[in-house]
């Protein structure tokens, strides 16, 4: 059976699963590759995570439109 999801759609869903699994500051720092536990590094990690979430939302919206026949 052929999937209606493209490789890009599957990648988007994998990114979503990875981001939604981040529950603690330590997990966010580790995801972002922060080398320090100071406040500046922690804030930078959260900013990077926010940017990734914003990009992910755009990709999810595009996939929903495409799957809904709008693109």
PQR file of N, CA, C, O and H, with PARSE charges and radii, in Angstrom:
ATOM      1  N   UNK A   1       0.842  -1.173   0.000 -0.4000 1.5000
ATOM      2  CA  UNK A   1       0.000   0.000   0.000 -0.0000 2.0000
ATOM      3  C   UNK A   1       0.891   1.241   0.000  0.5500 1.7000
ATOM      4  O   UNK A   1       1.848   1.324   0.770 -0.5500 1.4000
ATOM      5  N   UNK A   2       0.576   2.189  -0.855 -0.4000 1.5000
ATOM      6  CA  UNK A   2       1.329   3.431  -0.933 -0.0000 2.0000
ATOM      7  C   UNK A   2       0.833   4.409   0.117  0.5500 1.7000
ATOM      8  O   UNK A   2      -0.370   4.535   0.348 -0.5500 1.4000
ATOM      9  H   UNK A   2      -0.201   2.121  -1.480  0.4000 1.0000
ATOM     10  N   UNK A   3       1.759   5.087   0.740 -0.4000 1.5000
ATOM     11  CA  UNK A   3       1.416   6.093   1.732 -0.0000 2.0000
ATOM     12  C   UNK A   3       1.115   7.415   1.032  0.5500 1.7000
ATOM     13  O   UNK A   3       1.729   7.744   0.017 -0.5500 1.4000
ATOM     14  H   UNK A   3       2.736   4.985   0.553  0.4000 1.0000
ATOM     15  N   UNK A   4       0.171   8.162   1.578 -0.4000 1.5000
ATOM     16  CA  UNK A   4      -0.118   9.475   1.018 -0.0000 2.0000
ATOM     17  C   UNK A   4       0.874  10.518   1.539  0.5500 1.7000
ATOM     18  O   UNK A   4       0.893  11.656   1.071 -0.5500 1.4000
ATOM     19  H   UNK A   4      -0.328   7.895   2.402  0.4000 1.0000
ATOM     20  N   UNK A   5       1.696  10.118   2.507 -0.4000 1.5000
ATOM     21  CA  UNK A   5       2.686  11.028   3.058 -0.0000 2.0000
ATOM     22  C   UNK A   5       3.973  10.980   2.246  0.5500 1.7000
ATOM     23  O   UNK A   5       4.494   9.906   1.945 -0.5500 1.4000
ATOM     24  H   UNK A   5       1.681   9.193   2.887  0.4000 1.0000
ATOM     25  N   UNK A   6       4.467  12.139   1.902 -0.4000 1.5000
ATOM     26  CA  UNK A   6       5.742  12.215   1.197 -0.0000 2.0000
ATOM     27  C   UNK A   6       6.880  12.032   2.204  0.5500 1.7000
ATOM     28  O   UNK A   6       6.659  12.012   3.415 -0.5500 1.4000
ATOM     29  H   UNK A   6       4.044  13.011   2.146  0.4000 1.0000
ATOM     30  N   UNK A   7       8.089  11.901   1.682 -0.4000 1.5000
ATOM     31  CA  UNK A   7       9.251  11.818   2.566 -0.0000 2.0000
ATOM     32  C   UNK A   7       9.365  13.077   3.417  0.5500 1.7000
ATOM     33  O   UNK A   7       9.722  13.011   4.593 -0.5500 1.4000
ATOM     34  H   UNK A   7       8.268  11.918   0.699  0.4000 1.0000
ATOM     35  N   UNK A   8       9.059  14.221   2.818 -0.4000 1.5000
ATOM     36  CA  UNK A   8       9.104  15.479   3.571 -0.0000 2.0000
ATOM     37  C   UNK A   8       8.061  15.485   4.684  0.5500 1.7000
ATOM     38  O   UNK A   8       8.334  15.951   5.790 -0.5500 1.4000
ATOM     39  H   UNK A   8       8.769  14.275   1.863  0.4000 1.0000
ATOM     40  N   UNK A   9       6.865  14.967   4.395 -0.4000 1.5000
ATOM     41  CA  UNK A   9       5.818  14.880   5.421 -0.0000 2.0000
ATOM     42  C   UNK A   9       6.281  14.004   6.581  0.5500 1.7000
ATOM     43  O   UNK A   9       6.098  14.356   7.747 -0.5500 1.4000
ATOM     44  H   UNK A   9       6.644  14.588   3.496  0.4000 1.0000
ATOM     45  N   UNK A  10       6.880  12.864   6.254 -0.4000 1.5000
ATOM     46  CA  UNK A  10       7.362  11.964   7.305 -0.0000 2.0000
ATOM     47  C   UNK A  10       8.463  12.628   8.128  0.5500 1.7000
ATOM     48  O   UNK A  10       8.500  12.483   9.350 -0.5500 1.4000
ATOM     49  H   UNK A  10       7.028  12.578   5.308  0.4000 1.0000
ATOM     50  N   UNK A  11       9.367  13.361   7.455 -0.4000 1.5000
ATOM     51  CA  UNK A  11      10.412  14.085   8.164 -0.0000 2.0000
ATOM     52  C   UNK A  11       9.796  15.134   9.093  0.5500 1.7000
ATOM     53  O   UNK A  11      10.241  15.300  10.229 -0.5500 1.4000
ATOM     54  H   UNK A  11       9.336  13.478   6.462  0.4000 1.0000
ATOM     55  N   UNK A  12       8.784  15.833   8.613 -0.4000 1.5000
ATOM     56  CA  UNK A  12       8.103  16.846   9.426 -0.0000 2.0000
ATOM     57  C   UNK A  12       7.494  16.211  10.666  0.5500 1.7000
ATOM     58  O   UNK A  12       7.608  16.761  11.761 -0.5500 1.4000
ATOM     59  H   UNK A  12       8.423  15.698   7.690  0.4000 1.0000
ATOM     60  N   UNK A  13       6.848  15.062  10.508 -0.4000 1.5000
ATOM     61  CA  UNK A  13       6.242  14.383  11.651 -0.0000 2.0000
ATOM     62  C   UNK A  13       7.293  13.890  12.630  0.5500 1.7000
ATOM     63  O   UNK A  13       7.069  13.920  13.840 -0.5500 1.4000
ATOM     64  H   UNK A  13       6.755  14.616   9.618  0.4000 1.0000
ATOM     65  N   UNK A  14       8.426  13.440  12.136 -0.4000 1.5000
ATOM     66  CA  UNK A  14       9.518  13.018  13.024 -0.0000 2.0000
ATOM     67  C   UNK A  14      10.058  14.212  13.815  0.5500 1.7000
ATOM     68  O   UNK A  14      10.330  14.095  15.009 -0.5500 1.4000
ATOM     69  H   UNK A  14       8.609  13.415  11.153  0.4000 1.0000
ATOM     70  N   UNK A  15      10.211  15.353  13.151 -0.4000 1.5000
ATOM     71  CA  UNK A  15      10.652  16.560  13.846 -0.0000 2.0000
ATOM     72  C   UNK A  15       9.641  16.968  14.910  0.5500 1.7000
ATOM     73  O   UNK A  15      10.015  17.373  16.010 -0.5500 1.4000
ATOM     74  H   UNK A  15       9.990  15.448  12.180  0.4000 1.0000
ATOM     75  N   UNK A  16       8.356  16.861  14.576 -0.4000 1.5000
ATOM     76  CA  UNK A  16       7.303  17.207  15.536 -0.0000 2.0000
ATOM     77  C   UNK A  16       7.379  16.303  16.762  0.5500 1.7000
ATOM     78  O   UNK A  16       7.274  16.776  17.894 -0.5500 1.4000
ATOM     79  H   UNK A  16       8.052  16.532  13.682  0.4000 1.0000
ATOM     80  N   UNK A  17       7.561  15.016  16.539 -0.4000 1.5000
ATOM     81  CA  UNK A  17       7.647  14.076  17.657 -0.0000 2.0000
ATOM     82  C   UNK A  17       8.855  14.393  18.535  0.5500 1.7000
ATOM     83  O   UNK A  17       8.766  14.335  19.761 -0.5500 1.4000
ATOM     84  H   UNK A  17       7.647  14.632  15.620  0.4000 1.0000
ATOM     85  N   UNK A  18       9.976  14.727  17.913 -0.4000 1.5000
ATOM     86  CA  UNK A  18      11.165  15.061  18.681 -0.0000 2.0000
ATOM     87  C   UNK A  18      10.991  16.315  19.513  0.5500 1.7000
ATOM     88  O   UNK A  18      11.400  16.362  20.673 -0.5500 1.4000
ATOM     89  H   UNK A  18      10.048  14.775  16.916  0.4000 1.0000
ATOM     90  N   UNK A  19      10.382  17.334  18.918 -0.4000 1.5000
ATOM     91  CA  UNK A  19      10.183  18.587  19.646 -0.0000 2.0000
ATOM     92  C   UNK A  19       9.145  18.441  20.752  0.5500 1.7000
ATOM     93  O   UNK A  19       9.316  18.996  21.837 -0.5500 1.4000
ATOM     94  H   UNK A  19      10.050  17.296  17.975  0.4000 1.0000
ATOM     95  N   UNK A  20       8.078  17.705  20.490 -0.4000 1.5000
ATOM     96  CA  UNK A  20       7.045  17.581  21.518 -0.0000 2.0000
ATOM     97  C   UNK A  20       7.524  16.742  22.692  0.5500 1.7000
ATOM     98  O   UNK A  20       6.942  16.807  23.775 -0.5500 1.4000
ATOM     99  H   UNK A  20       7.939  17.254  19.609  0.4000 1.0000
ATOM    100  N   UNK A  21       8.570  15.959  22.494 -0.4000 1.5000
ATOM    101  CA  UNK A  21       9.111  15.130  23.572 -0.0000 2.0000
ATOM    102  C   UNK A  21       9.972  15.929  24.548  0.5500 1.7000
ATOM    103  O   UNK A  21      10.295  15.434  25.628 -0.5500 1.4000
ATOM    104  H   UNK A  21       9.042  15.906  21.615  0.4000 1.0000
ATOM    105  N   UNK A  22      10.351  17.165  24.182 -0.4000 1.5000
ATOM    106  CA  UNK A  22      11.177  17.983  25.070 -0.0000 2.0000
ATOM    107  C   UNK A  22      10.324  18.458  26.239  0.5500 1.7000
ATOM    108  O   UNK A  22       9.358  19.198  26.052 -0.5500 1.4000
ATOM    109  H   UNK A  22      10.089  17.567  23.305  0.4000 1.0000
ATOM    110  N   UNK A  23      10.681  18.034  27.430 -0.4000 1.5000
ATOM    111  CA  UNK A  23       9.870  18.345  28.605 -0.0000 2.0000
ATOM    112  C   UNK A  23      10.590  19.190  29.652  0.5500 1.7000
ATOM    113  O   UNK A  23       9.945  19.863  30.456 -0.5500 1.4000
ATOM    114  H   UNK A  23      11.465  17.432  27.582  0.4000 1.0000
ATOM    115  N   UNK A  24      11.904  19.160  29.645 -0.4000 1.5000
ATOM    116  CA  UNK A  24      12.656  19.859  30.685 -0.0000 2.0000
ATOM    117  C   UNK A  24      13.687  20.789  30.058  0.5500 1.7000
ATOM    118  O   UNK A  24      14.027  20.670  28.881 -0.5500 1.4000
ATOM    119  H   UNK A  24      12.428  18.614  28.992  0.4000 1.0000
ATOM    120  N   UNK A  25      14.171  21.708  30.870 -0.4000 1.5000
ATOM    121  CA  UNK A  25      15.228  22.614  30.406 -0.0000 2.0000
ATOM    122  C   UNK A  25      16.464  21.817  29.996  0.5500 1.7000
ATOM    123  O   UNK A  25      17.122  22.157  29.012 -0.5500 1.4000
ATOM    124  H   UNK A  25      13.895  21.805  31.827  0.4000 1.0000
ATOM    125  N   UNK A  26      16.778  20.774  30.733 -0.4000 1.5000
ATOM    126  CA  UNK A  26      17.936  19.943  30.379 -0.0000 2.0000
ATOM    127  C   UNK A  26      17.761  19.319  29.000  0.5500 1.7000
ATOM    128  O   UNK A  26      18.713  19.263  28.221 -0.5500 1.4000
ATOM    129  H   UNK A  26      16.244  20.498  31.532  0.4000 1.0000
ATOM    130  N   UNK A  27      16.565  18.855  28.695 -0.4000 1.5000
ATOM    131  CA  UNK A  27      16.310  18.257  27.383 -0.0000 2.0000
ATOM    132  C   UNK A  27      16.430  19.297  26.271  0.5500 1.7000
ATOM    133  O   UNK A  27      16.966  19.000  25.203 -0.5500 1.4000
ATOM    134  H   UNK A  27      15.793  18.901  29.328  0.4000 1.0000
ATOM    135  N   UNK A  28      15.939  20.503  26.510 -0.4000 1.5000
ATOM    136  CA  UNK A  28      16.047  21.571  25.514 -0.0000 2.0000
ATOM    137  C   UNK A  28      17.508  21.937  25.297  0.5500 1.7000
ATOM    138  O   UNK A  28      17.953  22.093  24.160 -0.5500 1.4000
ATOM    139  H   UNK A  28      15.503  20.744  27.377  0.4000 1.0000
ATOM    140  N   UNK A  29      18.258  22.074  26.398 -0.4000 1.5000
ATOM    141  CA  UNK A  29      19.695  22.388  26.269 -0.0000 2.0000
ATOM    142  C   UNK A  29      20.413  21.301  25.484  0.5500 1.7000
ATOM    143  O   UNK A  29      21.226  21.598  24.608 -0.5500 1.4000
ATOM    144  H   UNK A  29      17.896  21.947  27.321  0.4000 1.0000
ATOM    145  N   UNK A  30      20.116  20.044  25.795 -0.4000 1.5000
ATOM    146  CA  UNK A  30      20.765  18.933  25.091 -0.0000 2.0000
ATOM    147  C   UNK A  30      20.385  18.951  23.610  0.5500 1.7000
ATOM    148  O   UNK A  30      21.252  18.784  22.752 -0.5500 1.4000
ATOM    149  H   UNK A  30      19.456  19.803  26.506  0.4000 1.0000
ATOM    150  N   UNK A  31      19.094  19.154  23.296 -0.4000 1.5000
ATOM    151  CA  UNK A  31      18.624  19.207  21.908 -0.0000 2.0000
ATOM    152  C   UNK A  31      19.363  20.302  21.136  0.5500 1.7000
ATOM    153  O   UNK A  31      19.752  20.106  19.984 -0.5500 1.4000
ATOM    154  H   UNK A  31      18.390  19.290  23.992  0.4000 1.0000
ATOM    155  N   UNK A  32      19.553  21.462  21.785 -0.4000 1.5000
ATOM    156  CA  UNK A  32      20.191  22.599  21.126 -0.0000 2.0000
ATOM    157  C   UNK A  32      21.715  22.510  21.138  0.5500 1.7000
ATOM    158  O   UNK A  32      22.389  23.310  20.489 -0.5500 1.4000
ATOM    159  H   UNK A  32      19.236  21.621  22.721  0.4000 1.0000
ATOM    160  N   UNK A  33      22.252  21.554  21.864 -0.4000 1.5000
ATOM    161  CA  UNK A  33      23.702  21.413  21.927 -0.0000 2.0000
ATOM    162  C   UNK A  33      24.378  22.447  22.809  0.5500 1.7000
ATOM    163  O   UNK A  33      25.552  22.767  22.617 -0.5500 1.4000
ATOM    164  H   UNK A  33      21.705  20.905  22.392  0.4000 1.0000
ATOM    165  N   UNK A  34      23.631  22.972  23.780 -0.4000 1.5000
ATOM    166  CA  UNK A  34      24.204  23.965  24.686 -0.0000 2.0000
ATOM    167  C   UNK A  34      25.306  23.319  25.523  0.5500 1.7000
ATOM    168  O   UNK A  34      25.134  22.225  26.062 -0.5500 1.4000
ATOM    169  H   UNK A  34      22.678  22.712  23.936  0.4000 1.0000
ATOM    170  N   UNK A  35      26.420  24.002  25.620 -0.4000 1.5000
ATOM    171  CA  UNK A  35      27.570  23.460  26.345 -0.0000 2.0000
ATOM    172  C   UNK A  35      27.591  23.887  27.808  0.5500 1.7000
ATOM    173  O   UNK A  35      28.435  23.428  28.577 -0.5500 1.4000
ATOM    174  H   UNK A  35      26.560  24.891  25.183  0.4000 1.0000
ATOM    175  N   UNK A  36      26.687  24.742  28.187 -0.4000 1.5000
ATOM    176  CA  UNK A  36      26.720  25.311  29.526 -0.0000 2.0000
ATOM    177  C   UNK A  36      25.314  25.335  30.121  0.5500 1.7000
ATOM    178  O   UNK A  36      24.314  25.264  29.405 -0.5500 1.4000
ATOM    179  H   UNK A  36      26.000  25.115  27.562  0.4000 1.0000
ATOM    180  N   UNK A  37      25.265  25.437  31.439 -0.4000 1.5000
ATOM    181  CA  UNK A  37      23.984  25.527  32.136 -0.0000 2.0000
ATOM    182  C   UNK A  37      23.676  26.954  32.578  0.5500 1.7000
ATOM    183  O   UNK A  37      22.723  27.177  33.325 -0.5500 1.4000
ATOM    184  H   UNK A  37      26.076  25.495  32.020  0.4000 1.0000
ATOM    185  N   UNK A  38      24.475  27.927  32.124 -0.4000 1.5000
ATOM    186  CA  UNK A  38      24.212  29.299  32.542 -0.0000 2.0000
ATOM    187  C   UNK A  38      22.935  29.819  31.872  0.5500 1.7000
ATOM    188  O   UNK A  38      22.428  29.222  30.923 -0.5500 1.4000
ATOM    189  H   UNK A  38      25.249  27.747  31.518  0.4000 1.0000
ATOM    190  N   UNK A  39      22.441  30.918  32.375 -0.4000 1.5000
ATOM    191  CA  UNK A  39      21.160  31.453  31.909 -0.0000 2.0000
ATOM    192  C   UNK A  39      21.206  31.851  30.440  0.5500 1.7000
ATOM    193  O   UNK A  39      20.227  31.652  29.721 -0.5500 1.4000
ATOM    194  H   UNK A  39      22.853  31.403  33.147  0.4000 1.0000
ATOM    195  N   UNK A  40      22.317  32.405  29.983 -0.4000 1.5000
ATOM    196  CA  UNK A  40      22.419  32.822  28.581 -0.0000 2.0000
ATOM    197  C   UNK A  40      22.345  31.618  27.647  0.5500 1.7000
ATOM    198  O   UNK A  40      21.676  31.676  26.616 -0.5500 1.4000
ATOM    199  H   UNK A  40      23.113  32.566  30.567  0.4000 1.0000
ATOM    200  N   UNK A  41      23.013  30.550  27.992 -0.4000 1.5000
ATOM    201  CA  UNK A  41      22.974  29.340  27.161 -0.0000 2.0000
ATOM    202  C   UNK A  41      21.588  28.711  27.164  0.5500 1.7000
ATOM    203  O   UNK A  41      21.103  28.233  26.138 -0.5500 1.4000
ATOM    204  H   UNK A  41      23.557  30.503  28.831  0.4000 1.0000
ATOM    205  N   UNK A  42      20.965  28.721  28.327 -0.4000 1.5000
ATOM    206  CA  UNK A  42      19.615  28.156  28.433 -0.0000 2.0000
ATOM    207  C   UNK A  42      18.626  28.972  27.605  0.5500 1.7000
ATOM    208  O   UNK A  42      17.807  28.406  26.881 -0.5500 1.4000
ATOM    209  H   UNK A  42      21.359  29.110  29.161  0.4000 1.0000
ATOM    210  N   UNK A  43      18.699  30.297  27.708 -0.4000 1.5000
ATOM    211  CA  UNK A  43      17.811  31.151  26.912 -0.0000 2.0000
ATOM    212  C   UNK A  43      18.073  30.976  25.415  0.5500 1.7000
ATOM    213  O   UNK A  43      17.132  30.938  24.622 -0.5500 1.4000
ATOM    214  H   UNK A  43      19.365  30.757  28.295  0.4000 1.0000
ATOM    215  N   UNK A  44      19.322  30.870  25.033 -0.4000 1.5000
ATOM    216  CA  UNK A  44      19.656  30.655  23.621 -0.0000 2.0000
ATOM    217  C   UNK A  44      19.081  29.327  23.129  0.5500 1.7000
ATOM    218  O   UNK A  44      18.602  29.237  21.999 -0.5500 1.4000
ATOM    219  H   UNK A  44      20.087  30.901  25.677  0.4000 1.0000
ATOM    220  N   UNK A  45      19.127  28.302  23.973 -0.4000 1.5000
ATOM    221  CA  UNK A  45      18.562  27.003  23.600 -0.0000 2.0000
ATOM    222  C   UNK A  45      17.056  27.114  23.397  0.5500 1.7000
ATOM    223  O   UNK A  45      16.509  26.550  22.450 -0.5500 1.4000
ATOM    224  H   UNK A  45      19.517  28.375  24.891  0.4000 1.0000
ATOM    225  N   UNK A  46      16.386  27.845  24.293 -0.4000 1.5000
ATOM    226  CA  UNK A  46      14.939  28.014  24.145 -0.0000 2.0000
ATOM    227  C   UNK A  46      14.588  28.819  22.892  0.5500 1.7000
ATOM    228  O   UNK A  46      13.603  28.520  22.217 -0.5500 1.4000
ATOM    229  H   UNK A  46      16.831  28.304  25.062  0.4000 1.0000
ATOM    230  N   UNK A  47      15.387  29.834  22.582 -0.4000 1.5000
ATOM    231  CA  UNK A  47      15.158  30.620  21.364 -0.0000 2.0000
ATOM    232  C   UNK A  47      15.330  29.736  20.134  0.5500 1.7000
ATOM    233  O   UNK A  47      14.536  29.816  19.197 -0.5500 1.4000
ATOM    234  H   UNK A  47      16.188  30.077  23.131  0.4000 1.0000
ATOM    235  N   UNK A  48      16.358  28.896  20.130 -0.4000 1.5000
ATOM    236  CA  UNK A  48      16.571  27.983  19.006 -0.0000 2.0000
ATOM    237  C   UNK A  48      15.399  27.008  18.876  0.5500 1.7000
ATOM    238  O   UNK A  48      14.940  26.722  17.770 -0.5500 1.4000
ATOM    239  H   UNK A  48      17.004  28.831  20.891  0.4000 1.0000
ATOM    240  N   UNK A  49      14.927  26.506  20.002 -0.4000 1.5000
ATOM    241  CA  UNK A  49      13.790  25.581  19.997 -0.0000 2.0000
ATOM    242  C   UNK A  49      12.530  26.279  19.484  0.5500 1.7000
ATOM    243  O   UNK A  49      11.770  25.692  18.714 -0.5500 1.4000
ATOM    244  H   UNK A  49      15.300  26.738  20.901  0.4000 1.0000
ATOM    245  N   UNK A  50      12.305  27.515  19.900 -0.4000 1.5000
ATOM    246  CA  UNK A  50      11.149  28.272  19.425 -0.0000 2.0000
ATOM    247  C   UNK A  50      11.207  28.451  17.917  0.5500 1.7000
ATOM    248  O   UNK A  50      10.193  28.299  17.236 -0.5500 1.4000
ATOM    249  H   UNK A  50      12.923  27.992  20.526  0.4000 1.0000
ATOM    250  N   UNK A  51      12.379  28.771  17.390 -0.4000 1.5000
ATOM    251  CA  UNK A  51      12.533  28.917  15.941 -0.0000 2.0000
ATOM    252  C   UNK A  51      12.235  27.612  15.215  0.5500 1.7000
ATOM    253  O   UNK A  51      11.601  27.612  14.160 -0.5500 1.4000
ATOM    254  H   UNK A  51      13.203  28.894  17.944  0.4000 1.0000
ATOM    255  N   UNK A  52      12.695  26.501  15.784 -0.4000 1.5000
ATOM    256  CA  UNK A  52      12.427  25.196  15.179 -0.0000 2.0000
ATOM    257  C   UNK A  52      10.928  24.898  15.206  0.5500 1.7000
ATOM    258  O   UNK A  52      10.384  24.340  14.252 -0.5500 1.4000
ATOM    259  H   UNK A  52      13.211  26.502  16.641  0.4000 1.0000
ATOM    260  N   UNK A  53      10.271  25.267  16.289 -0.4000 1.5000
ATOM    261  CA  UNK A  53       8.815  25.044  16.387 -0.0000 2.0000
ATOM    262  C   UNK A  53       8.057  25.900  15.376  0.5500 1.7000
ATOM    263  O   UNK A  53       7.092  25.435  14.770 -0.5500 1.4000
ATOM    264  H   UNK A  53      10.713  25.720  17.063  0.4000 1.0000
ATOM    265  N   UNK A  54       8.484  27.132  15.194 -0.4000 1.5000
ATOM    266  CA  UNK A  54       7.832  27.999  14.220 -0.0000 2.0000
ATOM    267  C   UNK A  54       7.993  27.443  12.807  0.5500 1.7000
ATOM    268  O   UNK A  54       7.036  27.430  12.034 -0.5500 1.4000
ATOM    269  H   UNK A  54       9.268  27.509  15.686  0.4000 1.0000
ATOM    270  N   UNK A  55       9.181  26.990  12.471 -0.4000 1.5000
ATOM    271  CA  UNK A  55       9.410  26.392  11.152 -0.0000 2.0000
ATOM    272  C   UNK A  55       8.578  25.125  10.995  0.5500 1.7000
ATOM    273  O   UNK A  55       8.010  24.875   9.932 -0.5500 1.4000
ATOM    274  H   UNK A  55       9.958  27.001  13.100  0.4000 1.0000
ATOM    275  N   UNK A  56       8.511  24.336  12.048 -0.4000 1.5000
ATOM    276  CA  UNK A  56       7.730  23.103  12.017 -0.0000 2.0000
ATOM    277  C   UNK A  56       6.249  23.390  11.779  0.5500 1.7000
ATOM    278  O   UNK A  56       5.602  22.690  11.000 -0.5500 1.4000
ATOM    279  H   UNK A  56       8.972  24.539  12.912  0.4000 1.0000
ATOM    280  N   UNK A  57       5.715  24.399  12.433 -0.4000 1.5000
ATOM    281  CA  UNK A  57       4.302  24.745  12.237 -0.0000 2.0000
ATOM    282  C   UNK A  57       4.025  25.135  10.789  0.5500 1.7000
ATOM    283  O   UNK A  57       2.981  24.783  10.240 -0.5500 1.4000
ATOM    284  H   UNK A  57       6.241  24.967  13.065  0.4000 1.0000
ATOM    285  N   UNK A  58       4.944  25.854  10.177 -0.4000 1.5000
ATOM    286  CA  UNK A  58       4.787  26.198   8.764 -0.0000 2.0000
ATOM    287  C   UNK A  58       4.781  24.953   7.889  0.5500 1.7000
ATOM    288  O   UNK A  58       3.969  24.841   6.971 -0.5500 1.4000
ATOM    289  H   UNK A  58       5.792  26.141  10.623  0.4000 1.0000
ATOM    290  N   UNK A  59       5.681  24.019   8.170 -0.4000 1.5000
ATOM    291  CA  UNK A  59       5.739  22.779   7.395 -0.0000 2.0000
ATOM    292  C   UNK A  59       4.494  21.926   7.618  0.5500 1.7000
ATOM    293  O   UNK A  59       3.980  21.321   6.677 -0.5500 1.4000
ATOM    294  H   UNK A  59       6.340  24.110   8.916  0.4000 1.0000
ATOM    295  N   UNK A  60       4.008  21.875   8.857 -0.4000 1.5000
ATOM    296  CA  UNK A  60       2.780  21.118   9.128 -0.0000 2.0000
ATOM    297  C   UNK A  60       1.579  21.731   8.418  0.5500 1.7000
ATOM    298  O   UNK A  60       0.744  21.010   7.873 -0.5500 1.4000
ATOM    299  H   UNK A  60       4.426  22.367   9.621  0.4000 1.0000
ATOM    300  N   UNK A  61       1.489  23.054   8.421 -0.4000 1.5000
ATOM    301  CA  UNK A  61       0.387  23.730   7.727 -0.0000 2.0000
ATOM    302  C   UNK A  61       0.436  23.439   6.224  0.5500 1.7000
ATOM    303  O   UNK A  61      -0.600  23.198   5.605 -0.5500 1.4000
ATOM    304  H   UNK A  61       2.168  23.640   8.864  0.4000 1.0000
ATOM    305  N   UNK A  62       1.630  23.461   5.642 -0.4000 1.5000
ATOM    306  CA  UNK A  62       1.774  23.162   4.217 -0.0000 2.0000
ATOM    307  C   UNK A  62       1.368  21.722   3.912  0.5500 1.7000
ATOM    308  O   UNK A  62       0.730  21.459   2.892 -0.5500 1.4000
ATOM    309  H   UNK A  62       2.472  23.657   6.145  0.4000 1.0000
ATOM    310  N   UNK A  63       1.734  20.788   4.792 -0.4000 1.5000
ATOM    311  CA  UNK A  63       1.375  19.384   4.580 -0.0000 2.0000
ATOM    312  C   UNK A  63      -0.139  19.202   4.682  0.5500 1.7000
ATOM    313  O   UNK A  63      -0.727  18.458   3.896 -0.5500 1.4000
ATOM    314  H   UNK A  63       2.252  21.001   5.620  0.4000 1.0000
ATOM    315  N   UNK A  64      -0.765  19.866   5.631 -0.4000 1.5000
ATOM    316  CA  UNK A  64      -2.225  19.752   5.781 -0.0000 2.0000
ATOM    317  C   UNK A  64      -2.923  20.315   4.544  0.5500 1.7000
ATOM    318  O   UNK A  64      -3.872  19.713   4.041 -0.5500 1.4000
ATOM    319  H   UNK A  64      -0.287  20.470   6.269  0.4000 1.0000
ATOM    320  N   UNK A  65      -2.462  21.456   4.057 -0.4000 1.5000
ATOM    321  CA  UNK A  65      -3.052  22.039   2.842 -0.0000 2.0000
ATOM    322  C   UNK A  65      -2.882  21.103   1.649  0.5500 1.7000
ATOM    323  O   UNK A  65      -3.818  20.888   0.879 -0.5500 1.4000
ATOM    324  H   UNK A  65      -1.691  21.944   4.466  0.4000 1.0000
ATOM    325  N   UNK A  66      -1.676  20.546   1.503 -0.4000 1.5000
ATOM    326  CA  UNK A  66      -1.427  19.647   0.388 -0.0000 2.0000
ATOM    327  C   UNK A  66      -2.297  18.400   0.480  0.5500 1.7000
ATOM    328  O   UNK A  66      -2.885  17.968  -0.512 -0.5500 1.4000
ATOM    329  H   UNK A  66      -0.915  20.721   2.129  0.4000 1.0000
ATOM    330  N   UNK A  67      -2.375  17.825   1.675 -0.4000 1.5000
ATOM    331  CA  UNK A  67      -3.180  16.620   1.844 -0.0000 2.0000
ATOM    332  C   UNK A  67      -4.677  16.906   1.699  0.5500 1.7000
ATOM    333  O   UNK A  67      -5.458  16.019   1.353 -0.5500 1.4000
ATOM    334  H   UNK A  67      -1.898  18.176   2.481  0.4000 1.0000
ATOM    335  N   UNK A  68      -5.066  18.165   1.969 -0.4000 1.5000
ATOM    336  CA  UNK A  68      -6.448  18.564   1.809 -0.0000 2.0000
ATOM    337  C   UNK A  68      -6.788  18.993   0.395  0.5500 1.7000
ATOM    338  O   UNK A  68      -7.923  19.377   0.113 -0.5500 1.4000
ATOM    339  H   UNK A  68      -4.432  18.885   2.249  0.4000 1.0000
ATOM    340  N   UNK A  69      -5.806  18.928  -0.495 -0.4000 1.5000
ATOM    341  CA  UNK A  69      -6.051  19.260  -1.889 -0.0000 2.0000
ATOM    342  C   UNK A  69      -5.909  20.727  -2.212  0.5500 1.7000
ATOM    343  O   UNK A  69      -6.363  21.170  -3.267 -0.5500 1.4000
ATOM    344  H   UNK A  69      -4.884  18.616  -0.266  0.4000 1.0000
ATOM    345  N   UNK A  70      -5.287  21.496  -1.326 -0.4000 1.5000
ATOM    346  CA  UNK A  70      -5.148  22.936  -1.555 -0.0000 2.0000
ATOM    347  C   UNK A  70      -3.776  23.321  -2.104  0.5500 1.7000
ATOM    348  O   UNK A  70      -3.456  24.509  -2.160 -0.5500 1.4000
ATOM    349  H   UNK A  70      -4.918  21.136  -0.469  0.4000 1.0000
ATOM    350  N   UNK A  71      -2.983  22.380  -2.498 -0.4000 1.5000
ATOM    351  CA  UNK A  71      -1.659  22.773  -2.962 -0.0000 2.0000
ATOM    352  C   UNK A  71      -0.931  21.665  -3.509  0.5500 1.7000
ATOM    353  O   UNK A  71       0.208  21.829  -3.946 -0.5500 1.4000
ATOM    354  H   UNK A  71      -3.243  21.415  -2.453  0.4000 1.0000
TER
END
